[in-house]
Amino acid sequence: MSEPVTTKAPGRRGMYLLVRMLCEGGVMIALALVLGLLKVFELPQGGSISLEMLPLLFFCVRWGMGGGFIACFAFGVLQVFIQGAVSWGWQSILLDYVLAFGVMGIAGLGRGKPHGIFWGSVLGGAARFVVAPTEIFGTVFDNPALYSLIYNGSYVGIDLVLCLVIFGILYAPLKTYMTGADLRR
């Protein structure tokens, strides 16, 4: 197995990779924002079925946790302002948007691993599901765990399955990019 990609390497190669990561991150965040506006279905209390997680998970698995956390946190902040937020207060905005998407960066653990795009995506989606709800702290409903399981699972789970299906279809033709092998040349 080749050396992992690092952006801390001195010289031209390190600078090239850093600029490439920033550019890809910006494009993936923009794509996620656009895909977030194209909703298949929107739930009445917030949450929707869309493909906004797709480019974020791809970026995380391609570049790792460091860049992934930054890109996902940036997306969470931008989503609040661009797409609007359904919230029960400032805690809800921080937990349901900024932190919920930010923790998806953990999908970067799949970087460079065989089929890392799949298990990394599951890990990132699960992290979003577990950390996302304000209801964890009991600020909204009588039975927060049950509400969180049913409500957030209804759309995060479907989003994740859609992402996994698309990654499965594209894995063979785009394996070089999904594993980040093109970054190690």
C-alpha positions as CSV (number, residue, x, y, z in Angstrom):
1,M,0.0,0.0,0.0
2,S,1.3,3.4,-0.9
3,E,1.9,6.3,1.5
4,P,-1.1,8.3,2.6
5,V,-1.7,11.7,1.0
6,T,-0.5,14.5,3.2
7,T,-0.8,18.2,2.6
8,K,2.0,19.0,5.1
9,A,4.8,17.9,2.8
10,P,7.2,20.6,1.8
11,G,7.7,21.7,-1.7
12,R,5.6,21.9,-4.8
13,R,3.8,18.6,-4.5
14,G,2.5,19.5,-1.0
15,M,1.3,22.9,-2.2
16,Y,-0.3,21.3,-5.3
17,L,-2.2,18.9,-3.1
18,L,-3.3,21.6,-0.7
19,V,-4.7,23.8,-3.5
20,R,-6.3,20.8,-5.2
21,M,-8.0,19.8,-1.9
22,L,-9.3,23.3,-1.4
23,C,-10.6,23.5,-4.9
24,E,-12.3,20.1,-4.7
25,G,-13.7,21.0,-1.3
26,G,-15.3,24.2,-2.6
27,V,-16.8,22.4,-5.6
28,M,-18.2,19.6,-3.5
29,I,-19.7,22.0,-1.0
30,A,-21.3,24.0,-3.8
31,L,-22.6,20.8,-5.4
32,A,-24.0,19.6,-2.0
33,L,-25.8,23.0,-1.6
34,V,-27.4,22.6,-5.0
35,L,-28.3,19.0,-4.5
36,G,-29.8,20.1,-1.1
37,L,-32.2,22.4,-3.0
38,L,-33.3,19.6,-5.2
39,K,-35.5,17.8,-2.7
40,V,-37.4,14.6,-3.5
41,F,-39.5,15.0,-0.4
42,E,-39.6,17.4,2.5
43,L,-40.8,16.4,5.9
44,P,-43.1,18.9,7.8
45,Q,-40.9,19.5,10.8
46,G,-37.7,19.9,8.7
47,G,-35.4,17.3,7.1
48,S,-35.7,16.2,3.5
49,I,-34.7,13.4,1.1
50,S,-32.0,14.7,-1.2
51,L,-28.5,13.8,-2.4
52,E,-26.7,16.5,-0.5
53,M,-24.6,14.0,1.4
54,L,-23.2,12.4,-1.8
55,P,-20.5,15.0,-2.7
56,L,-19.6,15.5,1.0
57,L,-19.1,11.8,1.6
58,F,-17.1,11.5,-1.6
59,F,-14.8,14.4,-0.5
60,C,-14.3,13.0,3.0
61,V,-13.3,9.5,1.8
62,R,-11.1,11.0,-0.9
63,W,-9.2,13.5,1.3
64,G,-9.5,12.1,4.8
65,M,-10.9,13.3,8.1
66,G,-9.1,16.6,8.3
67,G,-10.3,18.1,5.1
68,G,-13.6,16.3,5.5
69,F,-14.4,17.8,8.9
70,I,-13.7,21.3,7.6
71,A,-15.7,20.9,4.4
72,C,-18.7,19.3,6.3
73,F,-18.7,22.0,9.0
74,A,-18.6,24.7,6.3
75,F,-21.5,23.0,4.5
76,G,-23.5,23.0,7.7
77,V,-23.0,26.7,8.3
78,L,-23.7,27.6,4.7
79,Q,-26.9,25.4,4.6
80,V,-28.4,27.4,7.5
81,F,-28.0,30.6,5.6
82,I,-28.7,29.5,2.0
83,Q,-31.4,26.8,2.5
84,G,-32.9,28.1,5.7
85,A,-33.1,26.3,9.0
86,V,-36.0,24.7,10.8
87,S,-35.1,25.1,14.4
88,W,-36.3,25.3,18.0
89,G,-33.6,27.7,19.0
90,W,-29.9,28.3,18.6
91,Q,-29.1,24.9,20.1
92,S,-31.1,23.3,17.4
93,I,-29.3,25.2,14.6
94,L,-25.9,24.2,16.0
95,L,-26.8,20.5,16.6
96,D,-29.1,19.8,13.7
97,Y,-27.1,21.6,11.0
98,V,-23.5,22.6,11.9
99,L,-22.5,19.7,14.1
100,A,-24.8,17.2,12.3
101,F,-23.0,17.7,9.0
102,G,-19.7,18.4,10.6
103,V,-19.4,15.0,12.1
104,M,-19.8,13.4,8.7
105,G,-16.1,14.1,8.2
106,I,-15.5,10.9,10.1
107,A,-16.2,9.2,6.8
108,G,-12.6,10.1,6.0
109,L,-11.5,7.0,7.9
110,G,-12.3,5.1,4.7
111,R,-9.6,7.0,2.8
112,G,-7.4,4.7,0.8
113,K,-9.0,1.5,2.1
114,P,-10.6,-1.2,0.0
115,H,-14.3,-0.3,-0.4
116,G,-13.7,2.7,2.0
117,I,-16.3,4.7,0.1
118,F,-19.0,2.3,1.4
119,W,-18.1,1.7,5.0
120,G,-16.8,5.3,5.3
121,S,-20.2,6.6,4.1
122,V,-22.0,4.3,6.5
123,L,-19.8,5.6,9.3
124,G,-20.4,9.3,8.3
125,G,-24.2,8.8,7.9
126,A,-24.4,7.0,11.3
127,A,-22.4,9.9,12.9
128,R,-24.8,12.4,11.4
129,F,-27.8,10.3,12.6
130,V,-26.5,9.9,16.2
131,V,-25.2,13.4,16.8
132,A,-27.7,15.4,14.8
133,P,-30.8,15.6,16.9
134,T,-31.4,18.3,19.4
135,E,-33.8,15.8,20.9
136,I,-30.9,14.0,22.5
137,F,-30.8,16.6,25.1
138,G,-34.6,16.4,25.7
139,T,-35.2,20.0,24.6
140,V,-38.2,19.2,22.4
141,F,-40.2,16.0,23.0
142,D,-41.2,13.7,25.9
143,N,-39.4,10.7,24.5
144,P,-36.4,12.1,22.6
145,A,-34.7,8.8,21.7
146,L,-37.8,7.4,20.1
147,Y,-38.5,10.6,18.2
148,S,-34.9,10.9,17.0
149,L,-34.9,7.2,15.8
150,I,-38.1,7.5,13.9
151,Y,-37.9,11.1,12.5
152,N,-34.2,11.5,11.8
153,G,-33.8,7.9,10.7
154,S,-36.6,8.4,8.2
155,Y,-34.7,10.8,6.1
156,V,-31.0,10.3,7.0
157,G,-31.3,6.6,6.4
158,I,-32.9,7.1,3.0
159,D,-30.3,9.6,2.0
160,L,-27.6,7.2,3.0
161,V,-29.1,4.3,1.1
162,L,-29.4,6.5,-2.0
163,C,-25.7,7.6,-1.7
164,L,-24.6,4.0,-1.3
165,V,-26.6,2.9,-4.3
166,I,-25.0,5.7,-6.4
167,F,-21.5,4.9,-5.1
168,G,-22.1,1.2,-6.0
169,I,-23.1,2.1,-9.5
170,L,-20.1,4.4,-10.0
171,Y,-17.5,2.4,-8.1
172,A,-16.1,0.4,-11.0
173,P,-15.6,3.3,-13.4
174,L,-14.5,5.8,-10.8
175,K,-12.5,3.5,-8.4
176,T,-9.3,5.5,-9.0
177,Y,-11.0,8.7,-7.7
178,M,-13.1,7.0,-5.0
179,T,-10.0,5.5,-3.4
180,G,-7.9,8.6,-3.9
181,A,-5.3,6.6,-6.0
182,D,-4.9,9.5,-8.4
183,L,-3.6,11.7,-5.5
184,R,-0.8,9.3,-4.7
185,R,0.9,9.4,-8.2
